[in-house]
Amino acid sequence: MHSTPPAQRVTALLFRRLPARLDTIPADGETATWRRPMRSAHAEMSFDTDPRRVEAARQVTAAVVGRAGVRDRDVVGTVQLLVSEIVTNAIVHGNTNSVSFQLTCDAAGDVLIEVDDHSSGGPEVREAGPDDEGGRGMQLVSFFARDWGRKGSCTWCTFTARSS
């Protein structure tokens, strides 16, 4: 037996079945666009400093951002890129045995990424040479993130992801 009223169940079903964005629909000389509302979503995990954990963080990111209502692949990919760069930086340069990762999407579409490497050092934006294999991660973060910084041993960044 359902404790949710029938009208709420039907509304929830419609939101799951309808595409993220309908084409603009003309109605009596006016146009209307329906957009799926954003929802809050959150995940946190801790893991050892094995580079294979970056892919797990990317998968969790896609799931959380999708649950928040973002369907645009470019937006999801950008958030995954930010997570990849900060998590990789923590694993490679953190000098500890573990990394903590949190991702929060709020109903307004703001995304907060927090990666704690439990070390005293911090990331730097560097100028990598054309033949350098690394050194571009924080350049990417500073370019794509709305804002980023370091608080204690935690590197964080923000990004605005709206549902399409």
C-alpha positions as CSV (number, residue, x, y, z in Angstrom):
1,M,0.0,0.0,0.0
2,H,1.3,3.5,-0.9
3,S,1.5,6.2,1.7
4,T,2.1,8.8,-1.1
5,P,-1.1,10.4,-2.5
6,P,-2.0,9.3,-6.0
7,A,-1.5,12.8,-7.5
8,Q,2.1,12.9,-6.2
9,R,2.8,9.4,-7.6
10,V,1.5,10.5,-11.0
11,T,3.5,13.7,-11.0
12,A,6.7,11.7,-10.0
13,L,6.0,9.2,-12.8
14,L,5.6,12.0,-15.3
15,F,8.9,13.6,-14.3
16,R,10.7,10.3,-14.8
17,R,9.1,9.6,-18.1
18,L,9.3,13.0,-19.8
19,P,12.5,14.1,-21.5
20,A,14.7,16.7,-19.7
21,R,13.6,19.4,-22.1
22,L,10.6,19.6,-24.4
23,D,10.8,21.6,-27.6
24,T,9.4,25.0,-27.4
25,I,5.7,24.7,-27.8
26,P,3.6,27.5,-29.4
27,A,0.4,28.1,-27.5
28,D,-2.0,30.9,-28.5
29,G,0.8,33.1,-29.8
30,E,2.9,32.5,-26.8
31,T,5.7,30.0,-26.4
32,A,6.3,27.9,-23.4
33,T,9.3,25.7,-22.5
34,W,9.0,23.1,-19.8
35,R,12.2,22.3,-17.8
36,R,12.7,19.5,-15.4
37,P,13.3,20.9,-11.9
38,M,16.7,20.4,-10.2
39,R,16.9,18.3,-7.1
40,S,19.5,18.1,-4.3
41,A,21.9,15.2,-4.5
42,H,25.0,14.3,-2.5
43,A,27.7,11.6,-2.2
44,E,30.8,11.1,-0.2
45,M,33.4,8.5,-0.2
46,S,36.9,7.8,1.1
47,F,39.4,5.7,-0.7
48,D,43.1,4.8,-0.8
49,T,45.5,6.6,-3.1
50,D,45.3,4.1,-5.9
51,P,45.0,6.0,-9.2
52,R,42.2,3.6,-10.2
53,R,40.0,5.3,-7.7
54,V,39.7,8.3,-10.0
55,E,37.4,6.3,-12.3
56,A,35.2,5.4,-9.3
57,A,34.9,9.1,-8.4
58,R,33.9,9.9,-12.0
59,Q,31.2,7.3,-11.9
60,V,29.8,8.5,-8.6
61,T,29.9,12.1,-10.0
62,A,27.9,11.1,-13.1
63,A,25.3,9.4,-10.9
64,V,25.0,12.3,-8.5
65,V,24.7,15.0,-11.1
66,G,22.2,12.8,-13.1
67,R,20.2,12.3,-9.9
68,A,20.2,16.1,-9.4
69,G,18.4,16.4,-12.8
70,V,21.3,17.3,-15.2
71,R,21.0,15.6,-18.5
72,D,23.4,17.6,-20.6
73,R,26.4,15.4,-21.4
74,D,28.7,18.3,-21.7
75,V,27.8,19.6,-18.2
76,V,28.2,16.1,-16.7
77,G,31.5,15.7,-18.5
78,T,32.8,19.0,-17.2
79,V,31.9,18.1,-13.6
80,Q,33.6,14.8,-14.1
81,L,36.7,16.5,-15.5
82,L,36.9,18.8,-12.4
83,V,36.5,15.8,-10.1
84,S,39.2,13.8,-12.0
85,E,41.7,16.7,-11.9
86,I,41.3,17.4,-8.2
87,V,41.2,13.7,-7.1
88,T,44.2,12.9,-9.3
89,N,46.1,15.9,-7.8
90,A,45.3,14.6,-4.3
91,I,46.4,11.1,-5.1
92,V,49.6,12.1,-6.8
93,H,50.7,15.0,-4.5
94,G,48.9,14.4,-1.2
95,N,51.6,12.3,0.5
96,T,48.9,10.4,2.5
97,N,47.3,7.0,2.4
98,S,43.7,8.2,1.9
99,V,41.6,10.7,0.1
100,S,38.1,11.9,1.1
101,F,35.7,13.1,-1.7
102,Q,32.3,14.9,-1.4
103,L,30.1,16.1,-4.2
104,T,26.9,18.1,-3.5
105,C,24.4,19.4,-6.0
106,D,21.7,21.8,-4.7
107,A,18.3,22.4,-6.2
108,A,19.6,25.7,-7.8
109,G,22.1,23.7,-9.8
110,D,25.2,24.7,-7.9
111,V,27.8,21.9,-7.6
112,L,30.4,21.8,-4.8
113,I,33.3,19.4,-5.1
114,E,35.5,18.8,-2.1
115,V,38.6,16.6,-2.0
116,D,40.6,16.2,1.2
117,D,44.0,14.7,0.9
118,H,44.7,15.1,4.6
119,S,48.1,16.8,3.9
120,S,49.5,20.3,4.4
121,G,50.5,21.0,0.8
122,G,48.2,22.6,-1.7
123,P,47.6,22.7,-5.4
124,E,49.2,25.3,-7.7
125,V,48.2,26.5,-11.2
126,R,51.3,25.9,-13.3
127,E,52.4,26.6,-16.8
128,A,53.1,23.3,-18.4
129,G,55.4,23.2,-21.4
130,P,54.3,21.7,-24.7
131,D,56.2,18.4,-24.0
132,D,55.2,18.1,-20.3
133,E,53.0,15.1,-19.5
134,G,51.4,16.7,-16.5
135,G,50.9,20.1,-14.9
136,R,47.7,21.2,-16.6
137,G,45.1,19.9,-14.1
138,M,44.7,23.0,-12.0
139,Q,44.7,25.1,-15.1
140,L,41.6,23.2,-16.2
141,V,40.1,23.6,-12.8
142,S,40.7,27.4,-12.7
143,F,39.3,27.7,-16.2
144,F,36.1,25.6,-15.8
145,A,35.2,26.1,-12.1
146,R,33.2,29.1,-11.0
147,D,35.6,29.4,-8.1
148,W,38.1,27.2,-6.3
149,G,40.4,27.2,-3.3
150,R,41.9,25.4,-0.4
151,K,40.6,25.2,3.2
152,G,42.9,23.3,5.5
153,S,43.7,20.1,3.7
154,C,40.6,20.2,1.4
155,T,40.7,21.5,-2.1
156,W,37.3,22.6,-3.3
157,C,35.6,24.0,-6.4
158,T,32.2,25.2,-7.5
159,F,30.4,24.8,-10.8
160,T,27.0,25.8,-12.0
161,A,25.1,23.0,-13.6
162,R,21.5,23.7,-14.8
163,S,19.1,21.2,-16.1
164,S,18.6,21.4,-19.8
